[in-house]
Amino acid sequence: MQEGARHAVVNNLVVLSPQTVPIGLQMSDRNEDDLNQFNRRSVPDMAKAAHAAAAQAAWDSARPMADIVVPTVSEHTVGQLLQLLMLATVVEARLMGLNPYSQTGLDAQRRLMYQTLRKPPEPPKPEPAR
């Protein structure tokens, strides 16, 4: 996302209070990726460092990036997040002059579905004897 067309916004999902025990990084026998130096760190430490580095790189290259911060991952917060994203899609489509509830490419499918539904339903088939 650091190079090329500037056509997308990167959204980061930041969870303030994860509900799992942090997993620690382990030592590798061969240390091919030179990560043994971080063996006292955890996966959340690495994620925070990666997020900070990506945010700084986006800032330095004037790339759009946003953080969506949730207190924890639960049914409630995921539902809120999905509702936010659905509403954002509607607003963005409206700003672009589009009807977000219309799918013009599906007109043929919709027409065929209506034709099928207008036909009288077929009687249920008897179940085979057991």
N, C-alpha and C positions, 0 to 999 in steps of 0.2 A: 504493500500500500504506500510505500515511500516514493515510488517512481511511477511514471505513466500518467494516464488521464486522471483528472481530479473530479471524478464523477460519483464518488461514494463518501459517506461519512462512516467512520469506524465507531461503533458503539461498544464500550466495555461494560460488562456487568460486574459490579463490585459488590461483594457480600461482606457486610461489616462483622457479623458474628457467625462464622461457619459452625455447623452442628456436629462436626466430626473431629476426631483427634488428629492433629497434624502428623503427617508421615515424614519421617526423617530421611534425608538422602544417605545412601550407603556408599561405602568405598568400593571401587572397581579394582580388580586385580591388575588390569593392564593400563588403566587411566588414559584410554585413547582420546577422550574428549576433554581432558584436563579439568574435570569437574571434581576430582577428589579433594581439592582445596576447599570445597564447600560442604564437606561431609558432616559438619556440625549444624548445617542449616536444614530447614524443612521445606516441603513443597510449597506451603503458603509464603515462605520467605522468597523463594524463587519466583513465584507468581507476582508478588509485590514488586520485586526488582524488575521483572519483565514488563509489567504494566508501567512503572515509572520510566523505564528506558523507551518504551514505545510512545508514551505521551511526550517525552522530551524530543524524540526524533520527529514526531508529528508537528510539534510546535516549531522546531528548527526549520522544517521544510514547508511550513504553512499549510499543513494538511488538516482537514477537519476531523476532529475526534471528540467524542462525548462519553462521559461516564454516567451510567445509570446505577445509582446506589440503592441497594435494598438492605434492610436491617438483618435479615436472615432468609434462608430459602424455606418457604412453607407454602401450603396450598394458597393461603391468602395473598402472600407477596407475589407468587408466580401468577395468580389470577389478576392482580393489579397490574403487573408488568405486561401481560398479554393484552389487557384492556387498553393500557397506554399505547402500545404499539399499534393496535387496531385503530384507535382514534387518530394517531399520528399519520397513519396511512390515508385515512379519510381526508384529513386536513391537507396533506401534501397533494393528493389528487385534486382537491378543490382548487388549491393555489395554482396548479398546473392547467386548470380549465377542463378537467376531466370529471366524469361521473364515476365515483369509486364503486357504485353499486351496479354498474352496467358492464356486461361482458359481451361486447359486440361480436367477438370472434366465436361466441357460442350460440349465435342465432339459429344456425342449422340444427344443432343438437337440441335446442329448446323446442323448435318447431316439431321435430320428430318425436320428442318425448310427449308433447301435447297430443299429437296424433295417436300415439299409443294409448295414452290415458283416456282419450275420448271413446275408444272402442269398448264395447261391453266386456266386463271381466270374464275370463274363462272359468267354467265351473271347476270346483276343486276335484282333483283326481282321487279316486278311492285308494286307501292304503292297502298294500298286499296283505293277505292273511298270514298270520304267524304260525 
